[in-house]
Amino acid sequence: MNNINYEEFHKIFEEFDKKMDEFLEKEDFYNRYIAYFIAEEYKEKLLPKISLDTMIISALNSIEVVRTSKDKIKEHLKNKYKLEVIDEDNLTFKEL
């Protein structure tokens, strides 16, 4: 990325951003997660008397504290995207 100018970078990044938006829309990730979050709070009788908008914000805020697993991420990269991480510190891949 060091040998491209700002305009080229911006164009590439816009396309990347568009792909991420399309993925989230297709997978309906946020909406499914928020619905699951609210349903689980309801089932456990933890649902506070607040607005739906506030619950949505609360659910989205909870994503920030979700613990990720490098091993599972690497497994998804390998199995779904055919990329094997060969160096975690300098994020280098081997295409499978």
C-alpha positions, 0 to 999 in steps of 0.5 A, spaced: 500 500 500 506 504 500 506 505 493 499 508 491 497 515 492 491 517 497 486 517 491 487 510 489 487 508 496 481 511 497 478 508 491 480 501 494 478 502 501 471 505 498 470 498 495 472 494 501 467 498 505 462 496 500 464 489 500 463 489 508 457 492 508 454 487 503 457 482 507 453 484 513 447 486 510 447 479 506 448 475 513 444 480 517 449 479 522 447 485 527 439 484 526 440 477 528 445 478 534 440 484 536 434 480 536 438 474 539 440 479 545 433 481 546 430 474 546 435 471 551 434 477 556 427 476 555 427 469 557 432 470 563 427 475 565 433 480 565 430 485 560 429 492 563 423 497 562 427 501 556 425 503 549 427 498 543 432 503 541 436 503 548 436 495 547 439 496 540 444 500 543 445 496 549 446 490 544 451 493 540 455 495 546 455 488 548 459 486 542 465 490 544 466 486 550 465 479 546 471 475 546 474 472 540 478 466 539 484 467 534 484 459 533 477 460 531 478 466 526 484 462 523 480 456 522 475 460 518 480 463 514 483 457 512 477 453 511 472 458 508 477 463 505 483 458 503 488 463 507 493 460 512 496 465 517 503 463 517 506 469 521 501 473 526 505 478 528 506 481 521 500 478 518 502 474 513 498 468 509 499 462 505 494 461 500 491 454 500 
